[in-house]
Structure formats: C-alpha cells, structure tokens
C-alpha cells in the first residue's frame, strides 16, 4: 500500500509576514494519519517554515536545486546539500514552469534529480504535456519521454526513492483539471513504463497529480488506483483549503 503524499508548492509567493500567517494556519490543521504532508516555500522562507512547523507533521521541501550537489562557485544557485542542511526532505525537479520559462531540459533535470538523491533528499520529478501536445494526442508519449530520460541517465532504481508528479501544463493555474479518468490513464501508463523495467519499483513509487487541484476535486482524483496524492499550487496558499485536500487523501 502506497502512503499518499500531499505537497504544497508555494511557487514565488510569500513575504515574511504572509508566510508567518500561513504557518500559523497550517499548525492549526487537523491532519489525517497515514498521509505525508509537505510544503515547498521559496528558498528564502524555508528556514522560517522549518522553524515554524517544528513538531507539526508537515515536512518542508524546496522547489528546485542546483545541478551540482555540493556548495561551490555557482552564483545564484542553491545546492541540494544546502537544502538538506537546512532541514528539507523533498525537492521538486523539472517543474513545467522551469522547463518552459527557463528552458530546463531533460539532461539538466536528471542531474538535479541525482544531486538531490546524493544528498538524501527525495526528488519529486514533475512531468506533463502542454496544451498543444495534449490536443495532438501526445500526452503519454511526452510524459514517457520525460521519465525515460531519467531512467536512461540514472536507471529505474533511482525511482525507488523518488516521487513523480504528473501535471498537465494546461491544468496548472488555469482552473482546468484533468478528469480523474484522464489522470488515471496517464498515471497508469507511467506505472506501466516503470514496471516494464522493475515491477517492485513501479509498485512502490508515488505518483502525484497536480494542476488546479482544489478541496472539491481532490477526493475523486485521489480515489483513482494510481493517483497517490497531489502537488498543490494555488490552493496550498490557503491553509484551510490545503488541509481539506490533505484530509481527502486520507479518506
Ligand atoms: P496549481 O499549481 O495547483 O496552482 O494549478 C500546481 C503546480 O504547478 O504545482
């Protein structure tokens, strides 16, 4: 049985004051047992979140890491070893906003994935198709290519200690969500792709869905057999909404 994970990706949102408010709200939440919960603040606020959430069952992660695992001369970047030192447990790699707006390719993403793991962090590999690719019927091919690149670089065994997040780009921040059936189809294809290489790894890996998930849509999505939780953007900035989504993963 896979333990669900609900992770809040705060993206480039927050101020010292608003993060403090959000943490206060998160501390008050009644969170379900049997569900892993995490938040991913902008790097500036990671230490604030870790201190503020001490004793609460909410892990903290980062939204990205450098290709080089260890500290060094790489202006503006943050090493996975530094994230681990700060107390992070997870790190997103390959979020579509970085793939599309910053031109991150599969090679760079595989290096970040490896850097994260080498420092004991759990990479959350984000994959997903654009609207054009969706309309052209290329969804599964695109997602398999994105995952295949990491398998090729690091081997399927790398997914024994990683999480995958399927996020259709057309559903991110748009209010559009893949139907549970559509999402399940892609999640099933991802698991089958991994199973073709290693059945045990495929069975164990958590595959999250992301893209405009709200409390109202969460339970039905999380009820699908291959959807093991969610990566939540906008709705994770509201503690009560985020809490409701976490509880949906526990039901
Ligand atoms: P959204 O973002 O929930 O605001 O659509 C999800 C994500 O990009 O991780």
py3Dmol code that shows the C-alpha trace and the ligand (Angstrom):
import py3Dmol

protein = """\
ATOM      1  CA  UNK A   1       0.000   0.000   0.000  1.00  0.00           C
ATOM      2  CA  UNK A   2       1.474   3.345  -1.000  1.00  0.00           C
ATOM      3  CA  UNK A   3       1.245   6.128   1.572  1.00  0.00           C
ATOM      4  CA  UNK A   4      -0.296   9.223  -0.031  1.00  0.00           C
ATOM      5  CA  UNK A   5       1.674  12.459  -0.200  1.00  0.00           C
ATOM      6  CA  UNK A   6       0.165  15.918  -0.495  1.00  0.00           C
ATOM      7  CA  UNK A   7       2.724  18.628  -1.215  1.00  0.00           C
ATOM      8  CA  UNK A   8       2.069  22.350  -1.407  1.00  0.00           C
ATOM      9  CA  UNK A   9       4.134  24.191  -3.984  1.00  0.00           C
ATOM     10  CA  UNK A  10       4.045  27.829  -2.902  1.00  0.00           C
ATOM     11  CA  UNK A  11       5.900  28.890  -6.080  1.00  0.00           C
ATOM     12  CA  UNK A  12       7.173  32.505  -5.943  1.00  0.00           C
ATOM     13  CA  UNK A  13       4.600  33.582  -3.358  1.00  0.00           C
ATOM     14  CA  UNK A  14       5.042  34.960   0.123  1.00  0.00           C
ATOM     15  CA  UNK A  15       6.521  37.598   2.378  1.00  0.00           C
ATOM     16  CA  UNK A  16       7.890  37.122   5.868  1.00  0.00           C
ATOM     17  CA  UNK A  17       4.519  38.240   7.215  1.00  0.00           C
ATOM     18  CA  UNK A  18       2.315  36.136   4.925  1.00  0.00           C
ATOM     19  CA  UNK A  19       4.465  33.030   5.451  1.00  0.00           C
ATOM     20  CA  UNK A  20       4.110  33.514   9.180  1.00  0.00           C
ATOM     21  CA  UNK A  21       0.303  33.662   8.794  1.00  0.00           C
ATOM     22  CA  UNK A  22       0.238  30.587   6.578  1.00  0.00           C
ATOM     23  CA  UNK A  23       2.371  28.627   9.047  1.00  0.00           C
ATOM     24  CA  UNK A  24       0.021  29.646  11.845  1.00  0.00           C
ATOM     25  CA  UNK A  25      -2.875  28.260   9.812  1.00  0.00           C
ATOM     26  CA  UNK A  26      -1.014  25.044   8.994  1.00  0.00           C
ATOM     27  CA  UNK A  27      -0.214  24.471  12.663  1.00  0.00           C
ATOM     28  CA  UNK A  28      -3.920  24.565  13.491  1.00  0.00           C
ATOM     29  CA  UNK A  29      -4.890  21.973  10.892  1.00  0.00           C
ATOM     30  CA  UNK A  30      -6.224  18.598  11.846  1.00  0.00           C
ATOM     31  CA  UNK A  31      -4.187  16.401   9.510  1.00  0.00           C
ATOM     32  CA  UNK A  32      -5.111  12.805   8.759  1.00  0.00           C
ATOM     33  CA  UNK A  33      -2.919   9.927   9.853  1.00  0.00           C
ATOM     34  CA  UNK A  34      -1.462   7.817   7.081  1.00  0.00           C
ATOM     35  CA  UNK A  35      -0.744  10.763   4.784  1.00  0.00           C
ATOM     36  CA  UNK A  36       2.587  12.508   4.264  1.00  0.00           C
ATOM     37  CA  UNK A  37       2.209  16.285   4.042  1.00  0.00           C
ATOM     38  CA  UNK A  38       4.831  18.729   2.813  1.00  0.00           C
ATOM     39  CA  UNK A  39       5.148  22.372   1.840  1.00  0.00           C
ATOM     40  CA  UNK A  40       7.654  23.889  -0.551  1.00  0.00           C
ATOM     41  CA  UNK A  41       8.204  27.569   0.138  1.00  0.00           C
ATOM     42  CA  UNK A  42      10.507  29.857  -1.831  1.00  0.00           C
ATOM     43  CA  UNK A  43      14.065  29.226  -0.584  1.00  0.00           C
ATOM     44  CA  UNK A  44      14.149  32.465   1.388  1.00  0.00           C
ATOM     45  CA  UNK A  45      11.389  31.177   3.649  1.00  0.00           C
ATOM     46  CA  UNK A  46      12.480  27.555   4.046  1.00  0.00           C
ATOM     47  CA  UNK A  47      14.162  28.155   7.409  1.00  0.00           C
ATOM     48  CA  UNK A  48      11.174  30.151   8.618  1.00  0.00           C
ATOM     49  CA  UNK A  49       8.864  27.295   7.614  1.00  0.00           C
ATOM     50  CA  UNK A  50      11.030  24.627   9.224  1.00  0.00           C
ATOM     51  CA  UNK A  51      11.238  26.561  12.489  1.00  0.00           C
ATOM     52  CA  UNK A  52       7.548  27.449  12.411  1.00  0.00           C
ATOM     53  CA  UNK A  53       6.404  23.909  11.673  1.00  0.00           C
ATOM     54  CA  UNK A  54       8.612  22.219  14.285  1.00  0.00           C
ATOM     55  CA  UNK A  55       6.656  19.462  15.995  1.00  0.00           C
ATOM     56  CA  UNK A  56       3.901  19.538  13.344  1.00  0.00           C
ATOM     57  CA  UNK A  57       3.726  16.633  10.947  1.00  0.00           C
ATOM     58  CA  UNK A  58       4.480  18.759   7.883  1.00  0.00           C
ATOM     59  CA  UNK A  59       7.770  18.276   6.051  1.00  0.00           C
ATOM     60  CA  UNK A  60       9.446  21.072   4.135  1.00  0.00           C
ATOM     61  CA  UNK A  61      10.895  20.890   0.651  1.00  0.00           C
ATOM     62  CA  UNK A  62      12.374  23.172  -1.977  1.00  0.00           C
ATOM     63  CA  UNK A  63      11.168  23.987  -5.474  1.00  0.00           C
ATOM     64  CA  UNK A  64      14.473  23.414  -7.253  1.00  0.00           C
ATOM     65  CA  UNK A  65      18.145  22.654  -6.638  1.00  0.00           C
ATOM     66  CA  UNK A  66      21.424  23.159  -8.481  1.00  0.00           C
ATOM     67  CA  UNK A  67      22.859  20.538 -10.836  1.00  0.00           C
ATOM     68  CA  UNK A  68      25.925  20.386  -8.582  1.00  0.00           C
ATOM     69  CA  UNK A  69      25.129  18.620  -5.311  1.00  0.00           C
ATOM     70  CA  UNK A  70      27.780  20.323  -3.186  1.00  0.00           C
ATOM     71  CA  UNK A  71      28.341  24.008  -2.422  1.00  0.00           C
ATOM     72  CA  UNK A  72      30.721  25.866  -4.690  1.00  0.00           C
ATOM     73  CA  UNK A  73      31.077  28.654  -7.218  1.00  0.00           C
ATOM     74  CA  UNK A  74      27.628  28.734  -8.829  1.00  0.00           C
ATOM     75  CA  UNK A  75      26.173  32.194  -8.385  1.00  0.00           C
ATOM     76  CA  UNK A  76      22.511  32.356  -7.531  1.00  0.00           C
ATOM     77  CA  UNK A  77      22.007  28.604  -7.161  1.00  0.00           C
ATOM     78  CA  UNK A  78      21.322  26.520  -4.067  1.00  0.00           C
ATOM     79  CA  UNK A  79      22.902  23.082  -3.663  1.00  0.00           C
ATOM     80  CA  UNK A  80      20.920  20.027  -2.605  1.00  0.00           C
ATOM     81  CA  UNK A  81      23.437  19.585   0.229  1.00  0.00           C
ATOM     82  CA  UNK A  82      22.484  23.059   1.483  1.00  0.00           C
ATOM     83  CA  UNK A  83      18.778  22.213   1.297  1.00  0.00           C
ATOM     84  CA  UNK A  84      19.442  19.047   3.272  1.00  0.00           C
ATOM     85  CA  UNK A  85      21.487  21.039   5.777  1.00  0.00           C
ATOM     86  CA  UNK A  86      18.561  23.460   6.210  1.00  0.00           C
ATOM     87  CA  UNK A  87      16.272  20.522   7.011  1.00  0.00           C
ATOM     88  CA  UNK A  88      14.454  19.914   3.718  1.00  0.00           C
ATOM     89  CA  UNK A  89      13.142  16.455   2.906  1.00  0.00           C
ATOM     90  CA  UNK A  90      11.915  16.930  -0.682  1.00  0.00           C
ATOM     91  CA  UNK A  91      12.847  18.936  -3.739  1.00  0.00           C
ATOM     92  CA  UNK A  92      10.880  19.488  -6.925  1.00  0.00           C
ATOM     93  CA  UNK A  93      12.792  18.910 -10.143  1.00  0.00           C
ATOM     94  CA  UNK A  94      11.599  19.684 -13.635  1.00  0.00           C
ATOM     95  CA  UNK A  95       8.532  21.738 -12.793  1.00  0.00           C
ATOM     96  CA  UNK A  96       6.933  22.797 -16.075  1.00  0.00           C
ATOM     97  CA  UNK A  97       7.375  26.485 -15.257  1.00  0.00           C
ATOM     98  CA  UNK A  98      11.110  25.871 -15.185  1.00  0.00           C
ATOM     99  CA  UNK A  99      11.088  23.587 -18.231  1.00  0.00           C
ATOM    100  CA  UNK A 100       9.130  26.093 -20.300  1.00  0.00           C
ATOM    101  CA  UNK A 101      10.107  29.536 -18.989  1.00  0.00           C
ATOM    102  CA  UNK A 102      13.721  28.795 -18.077  1.00  0.00           C
ATOM    103  CA  UNK A 103      14.466  26.219 -20.753  1.00  0.00           C
ATOM    104  CA  UNK A 104      15.388  23.362 -18.411  1.00  0.00           C
ATOM    105  CA  UNK A 105      15.856  20.199 -20.442  1.00  0.00           C
ATOM    106  CA  UNK A 106      15.820  16.531 -19.520  1.00  0.00           C
ATOM    107  CA  UNK A 107      19.627  16.406 -19.125  1.00  0.00           C
ATOM    108  CA  UNK A 108      19.719  19.193 -16.548  1.00  0.00           C
ATOM    109  CA  UNK A 109      16.694  17.739 -14.784  1.00  0.00           C
ATOM    110  CA  UNK A 110      18.332  14.309 -14.484  1.00  0.00           C
ATOM    111  CA  UNK A 111      21.406  15.933 -12.947  1.00  0.00           C
ATOM    112  CA  UNK A 112      19.251  17.783 -10.399  1.00  0.00           C
ATOM    113  CA  UNK A 113      17.413  14.529  -9.620  1.00  0.00           C
ATOM    114  CA  UNK A 114      20.738  12.783  -8.986  1.00  0.00           C
ATOM    115  CA  UNK A 115      22.106  15.726  -6.974  1.00  0.00           C
ATOM    116  CA  UNK A 116      19.042  15.639  -4.722  1.00  0.00           C
ATOM    117  CA  UNK A 117      19.312  11.910  -4.088  1.00  0.00           C
ATOM    118  CA  UNK A 118      23.024  12.056  -3.430  1.00  0.00           C
ATOM    119  CA  UNK A 119      22.251  14.422  -0.539  1.00  0.00           C
ATOM    120  CA  UNK A 120      19.470  12.282   0.892  1.00  0.00           C
ATOM    121  CA  UNK A 121      16.621  14.412  -0.452  1.00  0.00           C
ATOM    122  CA  UNK A 122      13.609  12.902  -2.197  1.00  0.00           C
ATOM    123  CA  UNK A 123      13.255  14.365  -5.688  1.00  0.00           C
ATOM    124  CA  UNK A 124       9.732  14.991  -6.918  1.00  0.00           C
ATOM    125  CA  UNK A 125      10.065  14.721 -10.692  1.00  0.00           C
ATOM    126  CA  UNK A 126       7.423  16.839 -12.421  1.00  0.00           C
ATOM    127  CA  UNK A 127       6.237  15.764 -15.856  1.00  0.00           C
ATOM    128  CA  UNK A 128       3.375  16.796 -18.091  1.00  0.00           C
ATOM    129  CA  UNK A 129       2.300  17.828 -21.542  1.00  0.00           C
ATOM    130  CA  UNK A 130       1.491  21.277 -22.921  1.00  0.00           C
ATOM    131  CA  UNK A 131      -1.923  22.151 -24.302  1.00  0.00           C
ATOM    132  CA  UNK A 132      -0.660  21.700 -27.874  1.00  0.00           C
ATOM    133  CA  UNK A 133       0.752  18.279 -27.052  1.00  0.00           C
ATOM    134  CA  UNK A 134      -2.495  17.355 -25.309  1.00  0.00           C
ATOM    135  CA  UNK A 135      -4.555  18.403 -28.305  1.00  0.00           C
ATOM    136  CA  UNK A 136      -2.264  16.447 -30.604  1.00  0.00           C
ATOM    137  CA  UNK A 137      -2.839  13.318 -28.515  1.00  0.00           C
ATOM    138  CA  UNK A 138       0.804  13.190 -27.424  1.00  0.00           C
ATOM    139  CA  UNK A 139       0.266  13.163 -23.650  1.00  0.00           C
ATOM    140  CA  UNK A 140       1.525   9.677 -22.845  1.00  0.00           C
ATOM    141  CA  UNK A 141       4.420   9.898 -25.319  1.00  0.00           C
ATOM    142  CA  UNK A 142       5.618  13.198 -23.801  1.00  0.00           C
ATOM    143  CA  UNK A 143       5.391  12.003 -20.224  1.00  0.00           C
ATOM    144  CA  UNK A 144       7.112   8.710 -21.055  1.00  0.00           C
ATOM    145  CA  UNK A 145       9.917  10.603 -22.777  1.00  0.00           C
ATOM    146  CA  UNK A 146      10.406  12.860 -19.726  1.00  0.00           C
ATOM    147  CA  UNK A 147      10.538   9.883 -17.369  1.00  0.00           C
ATOM    148  CA  UNK A 148      12.534   7.791 -19.830  1.00  0.00           C
ATOM    149  CA  UNK A 149      15.281  10.424 -19.837  1.00  0.00           C
ATOM    150  CA  UNK A 150      15.774   9.981 -16.085  1.00  0.00           C
ATOM    151  CA  UNK A 151      15.643   6.178 -16.355  1.00  0.00           C
ATOM    152  CA  UNK A 152      18.251   6.326 -19.088  1.00  0.00           C
ATOM    153  CA  UNK A 153      20.536   8.624 -17.118  1.00  0.00           C
ATOM    154  CA  UNK A 154      20.173   7.092 -13.658  1.00  0.00           C
ATOM    155  CA  UNK A 155      18.484   3.717 -14.040  1.00  0.00           C
ATOM    156  CA  UNK A 156      14.985   2.718 -12.965  1.00  0.00           C
ATOM    157  CA  UNK A 157      16.284   2.021  -9.450  1.00  0.00           C
ATOM    158  CA  UNK A 158      16.510   5.792  -8.922  1.00  0.00           C
ATOM    159  CA  UNK A 159      12.720   5.792  -8.621  1.00  0.00           C
ATOM    160  CA  UNK A 160      12.853   3.629  -5.507  1.00  0.00           C
ATOM    161  CA  UNK A 161      13.497   6.829  -3.539  1.00  0.00           C
ATOM    162  CA  UNK A 162      11.672   9.419  -5.599  1.00  0.00           C
ATOM    163  CA  UNK A 163       8.198  10.750  -6.267  1.00  0.00           C
ATOM    164  CA  UNK A 164       6.662  11.556  -9.645  1.00  0.00           C
ATOM    165  CA  UNK A 165       4.158  14.380 -10.159  1.00  0.00           C
ATOM    166  CA  UNK A 166       2.053  14.339 -13.293  1.00  0.00           C
ATOM    167  CA  UNK A 167       0.925  17.880 -14.029  1.00  0.00           C
ATOM    168  CA  UNK A 168      -0.690  18.666 -17.366  1.00  0.00           C
ATOM    169  CA  UNK A 169       0.587  22.149 -18.217  1.00  0.00           C
ATOM    170  CA  UNK A 170      -2.854  23.183 -19.451  1.00  0.00           C
ATOM    171  CA  UNK A 171      -4.275  22.450 -15.993  1.00  0.00           C
ATOM    172  CA  UNK A 172      -1.729  24.424 -13.960  1.00  0.00           C
ATOM    173  CA  UNK A 173      -3.162  27.603 -12.519  1.00  0.00           C
ATOM    174  CA  UNK A 174      -5.953  27.608 -15.075  1.00  0.00           C
ATOM    175  CA  UNK A 175      -8.819  26.174 -13.058  1.00  0.00           C
ATOM    176  CA  UNK A 176      -8.982  23.318 -15.568  1.00  0.00           C
ATOM    177  CA  UNK A 177      -8.326  19.881 -14.120  1.00  0.00           C
ATOM    178  CA  UNK A 178      -7.856  16.604 -15.917  1.00  0.00           C
ATOM    179  CA  UNK A 179     -10.810  14.377 -15.116  1.00  0.00           C
ATOM    180  CA  UNK A 180      -9.977  11.608 -12.666  1.00  0.00           C
ATOM    181  CA  UNK A 181     -10.293   9.145 -15.538  1.00  0.00           C
ATOM    182  CA  UNK A 182      -7.915  11.117 -17.794  1.00  0.00           C
ATOM    183  CA  UNK A 183      -5.383  11.478 -14.995  1.00  0.00           C
ATOM    184  CA  UNK A 184      -5.640   7.799 -14.052  1.00  0.00           C
ATOM    185  CA  UNK A 185      -4.906   6.834 -17.640  1.00  0.00           C
ATOM    186  CA  UNK A 186      -1.635   8.771 -17.594  1.00  0.00           C
ATOM    187  CA  UNK A 187      -0.685   7.597 -14.098  1.00  0.00           C
ATOM    188  CA  UNK A 188      -1.339   4.016 -15.173  1.00  0.00           C
ATOM    189  CA  UNK A 189       0.869   4.491 -18.228  1.00  0.00           C
ATOM    190  CA  UNK A 190       3.669   5.899 -16.063  1.00  0.00           C
ATOM    191  CA  UNK A 191       3.474   2.960 -13.677  1.00  0.00           C
ATOM    192  CA  UNK A 192       3.460   0.521 -16.601  1.00  0.00           C
ATOM    193  CA  UNK A 193       6.529   2.222 -18.056  1.00  0.00           C
ATOM    194  CA  UNK A 194       8.402   1.706 -14.782  1.00  0.00           C
ATOM    195  CA  UNK A 195       7.005  -1.823 -14.359  1.00  0.00           C
ATOM    196  CA  UNK A 196       8.461  -2.812 -17.709  1.00  0.00           C
ATOM    197  CA  UNK A 197      11.870  -2.216 -16.109  1.00  0.00           C
ATOM    198  CA  UNK A 198      11.267  -3.107 -12.475  1.00  0.00           C
ATOM    199  CA  UNK A 199       7.904  -4.228 -11.051  1.00  0.00           C
ATOM    200  CA  UNK A 200       8.862  -3.599  -7.422  1.00  0.00           C
ATOM    201  CA  UNK A 201       9.972  -0.025  -8.081  1.00  0.00           C
ATOM    202  CA  UNK A 202       6.814   0.617 -10.127  1.00  0.00           C
ATOM    203  CA  UNK A 203       4.556  -0.679  -7.370  1.00  0.00           C
ATOM    204  CA  UNK A 204       6.218   1.429  -4.694  1.00  0.00           C
ATOM    205  CA  UNK A 205       6.624   4.789  -6.393  1.00  0.00           C
ATOM    206  CA  UNK A 206       4.141   7.504  -5.503  1.00  0.00           C
ATOM    207  CA  UNK A 207       2.661   9.317  -8.486  1.00  0.00           C
ATOM    208  CA  UNK A 208       1.001  12.613  -7.567  1.00  0.00           C
ATOM    209  CA  UNK A 209      -1.444  14.543  -9.686  1.00  0.00           C
ATOM    210  CA  UNK A 210      -1.129  18.318  -9.985  1.00  0.00           C
ATOM    211  CA  UNK A 211      -2.950  21.072 -11.813  1.00  0.00           C
ATOM    212  CA  UNK A 212      -5.698  23.202 -10.215  1.00  0.00           C
ATOM    213  CA  UNK A 213      -6.458  20.620  -7.532  1.00  0.00           C
ATOM    214  CA  UNK A 214      -8.957  22.029  -5.031  1.00  0.00           C
ATOM    215  CA  UNK A 215     -10.626  20.512  -1.997  1.00  0.00           C
ATOM    216  CA  UNK A 216     -13.738  19.958  -4.101  1.00  0.00           C
ATOM    217  CA  UNK A 217     -11.940  17.890  -6.755  1.00  0.00           C
ATOM    218  CA  UNK A 218      -9.332  16.163  -4.606  1.00  0.00           C
ATOM    219  CA  UNK A 219     -11.219  13.174  -3.219  1.00  0.00           C
ATOM    220  CA  UNK A 220     -12.307  11.898  -6.602  1.00  0.00           C
ATOM    221  CA  UNK A 221      -8.806  12.269  -8.054  1.00  0.00           C
ATOM    222  CA  UNK A 222      -7.163  10.608  -5.046  1.00  0.00           C
ATOM    223  CA  UNK A 223      -9.680   7.772  -5.289  1.00  0.00           C
ATOM    224  CA  UNK A 224      -8.125   6.548  -8.531  1.00  0.00           C
ATOM    225  CA  UNK A 225      -5.898   3.484  -8.143  1.00  0.00           C
ATOM    226  CA  UNK A 226      -2.670   5.038  -9.448  1.00  0.00           C
ATOM    227  CA  UNK A 227      -3.063   8.546  -8.008  1.00  0.00           C
ATOM    228  CA  UNK A 228      -1.140   8.667  -4.745  1.00  0.00           C
ATOM    229  CA  UNK A 229      -1.763  12.251  -3.677  1.00  0.00           C
ATOM    230  CA  UNK A 230      -1.301  15.701  -5.118  1.00  0.00           C
ATOM    231  CA  UNK A 231       1.070  18.541  -5.875  1.00  0.00           C
ATOM    232  CA  UNK A 232      -0.939  21.608  -4.977  1.00  0.00           C
ATOM    233  CA  UNK A 233      -0.110  25.129  -6.182  1.00  0.00           C
ATOM    234  CA  UNK A 234      -2.632  27.928  -5.674  1.00  0.00           C
ATOM    235  CA  UNK A 235      -4.791  26.049  -3.176  1.00  0.00           C
ATOM    236  CA  UNK A 236      -1.797  25.393  -0.908  1.00  0.00           C
ATOM    237  CA  UNK A 237      -1.562  29.113  -0.094  1.00  0.00           C
ATOM    238  CA  UNK A 238      -4.774  28.801   1.905  1.00  0.00           C
ATOM    239  CA  UNK A 239      -4.221  26.652   4.994  1.00  0.00           C
ATOM    240  CA  UNK A 240      -7.840  25.541   5.348  1.00  0.00           C
ATOM    241  CA  UNK A 241      -8.167  24.586   1.687  1.00  0.00           C
ATOM    242  CA  UNK A 242      -4.840  22.763   1.824  1.00  0.00           C
ATOM    243  CA  UNK A 243      -5.915  20.958   4.988  1.00  0.00           C
ATOM    244  CA  UNK A 244      -9.118  19.814   3.308  1.00  0.00           C
ATOM    245  CA  UNK A 245      -7.081  18.448   0.385  1.00  0.00           C
ATOM    246  CA  UNK A 246      -4.806  16.579   2.831  1.00  0.00           C
ATOM    247  CA  UNK A 247      -7.845  15.054   4.516  1.00  0.00           C
ATOM    248  CA  UNK A 248      -9.203  13.987   1.117  1.00  0.00           C
ATOM    249  CA  UNK A 249      -6.005  11.976   0.651  1.00  0.00           C
ATOM    250  CA  UNK A 250      -6.643  10.230   3.944  1.00  0.00           C
ATOM    251  CA  UNK A 251     -10.188   9.185   3.220  1.00  0.00           C
TER     252      UNK A 251
END
"""
ligand_1 = """\
9
LIG
P -1.889 24.835 -9.358
O -0.326 24.505 -9.500
O -2.448 23.917 -8.296
O -1.940 26.288 -8.953
O -2.523 24.588 -10.677
C 0.181 23.196 -9.409
C 1.679 23.191 -9.666
O 2.129 23.863 -10.614
O 2.444 22.524 -8.962
"""
view = py3Dmol.view(width=600, height=400)
view.addModel(protein, "pdb")
view.setStyle({"model": 0}, {"cartoon": {"style": "trace"}})
view.addModel(ligand_1, "xyz")
view.setStyle({"model": 1}, {"stick": {}})
view.zoomTo()
view.show()
